[in-house]
Amino acid sequence: MKNREFVSVFRSSKKNDTYLFVRRGQRWDDLPESLRGIFGQPIHSMDLILTPERKLARADADQVLKAIADKDFYLQMPEEQDGYVVDFRKKPEQGSR
């Protein structure tokens, strides 16, 4: 694995808060078809030089570099949040008026 990599970051046109990290210049058609199908049209967000020490908002740079070395990409999915899933078996609580 390299100590640094020039990467491009794309956001998904289909899934909110979903990002794909790839080597700069990576051909979209060379990525797995299943990934391309769920990701949708890639929307370029930024290019950056990634090192293991670099701080990223929601990912560990070292893990991103390892995934790119192994699979040619790193997929960042949205964080789970409390209350993110609605329990439809319960009646919604009514606020006081």
Backbone hydrogen bonds, N-H to C=O, Kabsch-Sander energy under -0.5 kcal/mol:
donor,donor_aa,acceptor,acceptor_aa,energy
5,E,50,L,-1.9
7,V,5,E,-0.8
7,V,48,L,-3.0
8,S,22,V,-2.8
9,V,46,M,-3.2
10,F,20,L,-2.4
11,R,43,I,-2.9
12,S,18,T,-2.3
13,S,39,F,-0.8
13,S,41,Q,-0.6
14,K,39,F,-1.3
18,T,15,K,-1.1
19,Y,76,Q,-2.5
20,L,10,F,-2.8
21,F,74,Y,-2.9
22,V,8,S,-2.3
24,R,6,F,-3.0
26,Q,23,R,-2.2
30,D,27,R,-1.3
31,L,28,W,-1.5
36,R,32,P,-2.2
37,G,33,E,-2.2
38,I,34,S,-1.8
39,F,35,L,-2.3
40,G,36,R,-1.9
43,I,11,R,-2.4
44,H,42,P,-0.6
45,S,9,V,-3.2
46,M,9,V,-1.5
48,L,7,V,-2.5
50,L,5,E,-3.3
50,L,48,L,-0.7
51,T,49,I,-0.5
54,R,51,T,-1.3
56,L,59,A,-0.6
61,A,54,R,-0.6
61,A,59,A,-0.6
62,D,52,P,-0.6
64,V,60,D,-2.2
65,L,61,A,-2.5
66,K,62,D,-2.2
67,A,63,Q,-2.4
68,I,64,V,-2.4
69,A,65,L,-2.2
70,D,66,K,-2.3
71,K,67,A,-3.6
72,D,67,A,-0.7
72,D,68,I,-1.2
73,F,67,A,-0.8
74,Y,21,F,-2.0
76,Q,19,Y,-3.4
76,Q,74,Y,-0.6
77,M,75,L,-0.6
84,Y,81,Q,-1.9
86,V,84,Y,-0.5
88,F,86,V,-0.9
90,K,87,D,-1.2
